[in-house]
């Protein structure tokens, strides 16, 4: 798992990567599959824009036979403009071909914590839409939540996404009893965002399981906070 910068967005104390750097002498008229693999970010961006245009009428794999292997690389691109257009392409392709587990993993791993709000929004839209037909969405989020190497920024985003899945699909997609213990452990986090996202999930999860039996290891004040939050949520029998 790659580490993530947990500093708040907007603090410009480090070198900022431009969304889309100036082009070099490389031609943008390369064949599509070559443009997608170009070392030049503007050429990659133009190629992904062209891919999005063509996807409306074509089979994705007819356009680019090795698209399955290229999409994860483009989703993990260092330039947010390329990432965002790739998400547009994946959202279009998702209705035509099954999403690979690698695409789902990279979308969660690299896009949910993007500094660009539209990238985060489209990544959430992709994962939410794919969750019902792709078990890898839930398993990816579960792995992020259980991994000790997940940054707090990504951890908060993963739990927020899991809460959205539970609210939209219930236990059909999120087996609550399997993950509630791992989420409850984060309710004692020193990070306010992680702590709050954990409690929001627990509040929704209480509609399916009695989450009070999972919070015994937390501090009394944290247990009381959770009890207040779930007070209006009746456990589904």
WOQUINOR-V997374 format. One record per residue. N is the residue number from 1. RES is the residue in three letters. PHI is phi in whole degrees, -180 to 180 (999 if undefined). PSI is psi as a letter, one per 40 degrees, with the letter a starting at -180 (NA if undefined). OMEGA is omega in whole degrees, 0 to 359 (999 if undefined). Layout:
BEGIN
{{N:RES:PHI:PSI:OMEGA} {N:RES:PHI:PSI:OMEGA}}
END
This chain:
BEGIN
{{1:UNK:999:h:180} {2:UNK:-73:i:179} {3:UNK:-78:i:182} {4:UNK:-122:i:177} {5:UNK:-75:h:185} {6:UNK:-95:e:179} {7:UNK:-73:i:181} {8:UNK:-59:i:177} {9:UNK:-66:h:177} {10:UNK:110:e:175} {11:UNK:-91:h:188} {12:UNK:-96:f:179} {13:UNK:-94:e:181} {14:UNK:-122:i:178} {15:UNK:-60:h:181} {16:UNK:-94:h:177} {17:UNK:-88:h:181} {18:UNK:-66:i:181} {19:UNK:-63:d:180} {20:UNK:-150:h:184} {21:UNK:-73:i:178} {22:UNK:-62:i:179} {23:UNK:-75:i:174} {24:UNK:-106:a:184} {25:UNK:-75:e:183} {26:UNK:-64:h:182} {27:UNK:-73:i:177} {28:UNK:-90:e:182} {29:UNK:-98:f:178} {30:UNK:-68:i:171} {31:UNK:-54:i:187} {32:UNK:-54:d:184} {33:UNK:-66:d:177} {34:UNK:-76:d:178} {35:UNK:-62:d:180} {36:UNK:-66:d:181} {37:UNK:-104:e:183} {38:UNK:-60:i:176} {39:UNK:-80:e:181} {40:UNK:-92:h:186} {41:UNK:-64:d:180} {42:UNK:-68:d:177} {43:UNK:-66:d:177} {44:UNK:-62:d:180} {45:UNK:-60:d:181} {46:UNK:-64:d:179} {47:UNK:-67:d:179} {48:UNK:-68:d:176} {49:UNK:-60:d:179} {50:UNK:-67:d:177} {51:UNK:-61:d:180} {52:UNK:-61:d:180} {53:UNK:-62:d:185} {54:UNK:-80:d:185} {55:UNK:-65:d:181} {56:UNK:-62:d:185} {57:UNK:-120:e:188} {58:UNK:-125:i:171} {59:UNK:-72:h:183} {60:UNK:-53:d:184} {61:UNK:-76:e:173} {62:UNK:-74:d:178} {63:UNK:-66:d:183} {64:UNK:-138:h:184} {65:UNK:-56:d:182} {66:UNK:-101:f:183} {67:UNK:-60:d:180} {68:UNK:-56:d:181} {69:UNK:-85:d:182} {70:UNK:-82:d:184} {71:UNK:-58:d:178} {72:UNK:-60:d:179} {73:UNK:-65:d:181} {74:UNK:-72:d:176} {75:UNK:-66:d:178} {76:UNK:-93:e:182} {77:UNK:-59:i:181} {78:UNK:-76:e:182} {79:UNK:-110:h:188} {80:UNK:-64:d:178} {81:UNK:-64:d:177} {82:UNK:-67:d:178} {83:UNK:-58:d:185} {84:UNK:-65:d:179} {85:UNK:-67:d:177} {86:UNK:-67:d:176} {87:UNK:-62:d:176} {88:UNK:-59:d:180} {89:UNK:-65:d:181} {90:UNK:-66:d:178} {91:UNK:-62:d:177} {92:UNK:-73:d:182} {93:UNK:-70:d:184} {94:UNK:-60:d:178} {95:UNK:-83:e:184} {96:UNK:-115:d:181} {97:UNK:-135:i:178} {98:UNK:-63:i:177} {99:UNK:-80:h:178} {100:UNK:-74:i:179} {101:UNK:-63:d:180} {102:UNK:-68:d:177} {103:UNK:-61:d:179} {104:UNK:-62:d:181} {105:UNK:-62:d:182} {106:UNK:-70:d:178} {107:UNK:-60:d:178} {108:UNK:-74:d:187} {109:UNK:-68:d:188} {110:UNK:-106:d:188} {111:UNK:-106:d:183} {112:UNK:-66:d:181} {113:UNK:-112:e:180} {114:UNK:-60:i:176} {115:UNK:-72:e:181} {116:UNK:-95:h:186} {117:UNK:-62:d:181} {118:UNK:-69:d:176} {119:UNK:-68:d:179} {120:UNK:-62:d:181} {121:UNK:-64:d:181} {122:UNK:-71:d:176} {123:UNK:-65:d:177} {124:UNK:-64:d:178} {125:UNK:-61:d:180} {126:UNK:-64:d:183} {127:UNK:-66:d:179} {128:UNK:-65:d:180} {129:UNK:-71:d:184} {130:UNK:-88:e:190} {131:UNK:-59:d:185} {132:UNK:-72:d:182} {133:UNK:-109:e:182} {134:UNK:-124:h:180} {135:UNK:-60:e:182} {136:UNK:-67:d:178} {137:UNK:-65:d:179} {138:UNK:-63:d:184} {139:UNK:-64:d:178} {140:UNK:-65:d:180} {141:UNK:-65:d:179} {142:UNK:-62:d:180} {143:UNK:-66:d:179} {144:UNK:-64:d:182} {145:UNK:-71:d:183} {146:UNK:-89:e:183} {147:UNK:-77:h:179} {148:UNK:-75:e:182} {149:UNK:-93:e:179} {150:UNK:-71:h:179} {151:UNK:-66:i:181} {152:UNK:-63:d:180} {153:UNK:-64:d:180} {154:UNK:-72:d:179} {155:UNK:-61:d:178} {156:UNK:-63:d:180} {157:UNK:-66:d:181} {158:UNK:-67:d:179} {159:UNK:-70:d:176} {160:UNK:-62:d:179} {161:UNK:-66:d:180} {162:UNK:-65:d:177} {163:UNK:-64:d:177} {164:UNK:-63:d:179} {165:UNK:-63:d:180} {166:UNK:-65:d:180} {167:UNK:-66:d:183} {168:UNK:-87:d:188} {169:UNK:-122:e:181} {170:UNK:64:a:184} {171:UNK:-77:e:175} {172:UNK:-64:d:180} {173:UNK:-111:d:183} {174:UNK:-114:h:176} {175:UNK:-72:g:191} {176:UNK:-54:d:184} {177:UNK:-62:d:181} {178:UNK:-76:d:189} {179:UNK:-116:e:187} {180:UNK:-61:d:180} {181:UNK:-64:d:180} {182:UNK:-67:d:179} {183:UNK:-68:d:181} {184:UNK:-60:d:180} {185:UNK:-61:d:182} {186:UNK:-84:e:178} {187:UNK:-68:e:178} {188:UNK:-99:e:182} {189:UNK:-65:i:176} {190:UNK:-78:e:179} {191:UNK:-87:h:186} {192:UNK:-63:d:181} {193:UNK:-67:d:179} {194:UNK:-61:d:181} {195:UNK:-61:d:182} {196:UNK:-67:d:180} {197:UNK:-65:d:177} {198:UNK:-63:d:182} {199:UNK:-69:d:177} {200:UNK:-65:d:177} {201:UNK:-65:d:182} {202:UNK:-61:d:179} {203:UNK:-61:d:178} {204:UNK:-72:d:182} {205:UNK:-64:d:182} {206:UNK:-65:e:176} {207:UNK:-72:e:182} {208:UNK:-114:d:179} {209:UNK:-136:i:176} {210:UNK:-79:g:186} {211:UNK:-73:e:181} {212:UNK:-63:d:179} {213:UNK:-79:e:182} {214:UNK:-107:e:188} {215:UNK:-113:e:183} {216:UNK:-62:d:183} {217:UNK:-85:e:181} {218:UNK:-82:i:178} {219:UNK:-66:i:181} {220:UNK:-53:d:180} {221:UNK:-65:d:179} {222:UNK:-70:d:177} {223:UNK:-62:d:180} {224:UNK:-66:d:179} {225:UNK:-62:d:180} {226:UNK:-65:d:180} {227:UNK:-60:d:177} {228:UNK:-65:d:183} {229:UNK:-68:d:184} {230:UNK:-95:e:186} {231:UNK:-55:d:182} {232:UNK:-95:e:182} {233:UNK:-107:h:180} {234:UNK:-79:h:178} {235:UNK:-70:h:178} {236:UNK:-72:h:182} {237:UNK:-82:NA:999}}
END
